[in-house]
Amino acid sequence: MADETVAISEVRTNLTELVAQVRLLRRRVMLTQRGKPGAVLCPPELDAAVDAAGGLDAALEVLRKAQGATQPASPA
């Protein structure tokens, strides 16, 4: 989940501050439209990691596999 949620209407007036928070504090900011998630501002390092994994779908697959590897085995 993002570190902060901000309505897109507020982004217009606070974009410089939000970008600074994302870049300097390495925070993720969820942008919402009519209360629904629309996009996420993320640090450049996260974007680079997604690219290095081969794109968003590939990065999600890597994370799912890693999560499965850390789950305890079910008793037989």
N, C-alpha and C positions, 0 to 999 in steps of 0.2 A: 504494500500500500504506500502511496505517496506520503511524504512528510507533511504536506500542507495541501489544502484544497482551496482554490480561488475561482470565483465566477469569471467567465470571460469578460463580462462587462467591467469588472474591476481591473483586469489585466491591462486594459487600455490606459488607465491612469497610473498604474504601478509597474509597468513592464521593466523599467530600468532597475528598480529595487528587486524584483523577482529574479531577473537574470543574475544580478550580483549574488543573491542568496544561493542560487543553483550553482554558480561557478565557484564562489569562494567557500561556501559552507557545504558544498557537495550534497545539496538537498534536492529532492524531487518534488515538483509542484504539479498537482492534478488540476487541469483546467476544466471547468464544468460549464455546460450550456443548459439552461433551464433545469439545473440540479442533476444533470446526467453527465458522466465522464465524457470528455471530448478529446482531450490530448494530455500529454505529460511533458513538462519541461524537465530535462535531465542533464546531468553534468556531461561534458564532452567525452570523458573517459568511458562512461556507460555506453554512449553511442558508438565509440570506437570498439568496445568489447563486442557489441552486437554485430558490427560489421566484420570483425575478426572471426566470429563464429559462423559467418556465412549468411547473415541477415536475421531478421526477427524470428522467423519460423525455426531456423536452425538453432538459435540461441535458446528459444523456449524448449526445444527438444533436449538440448544439453542439460538445462536446468531440471527438466522432468526426470531424466535419467539419474542425475546426481541426487535428486530428492529420493528416488526409489532406492538408490544404493544406501542411503542413510536410514531408511525405514527398517525397523526390526522385522525379522522373518516371522511369518505367521506360524503358530504351532500346528503341527500336522495331526 
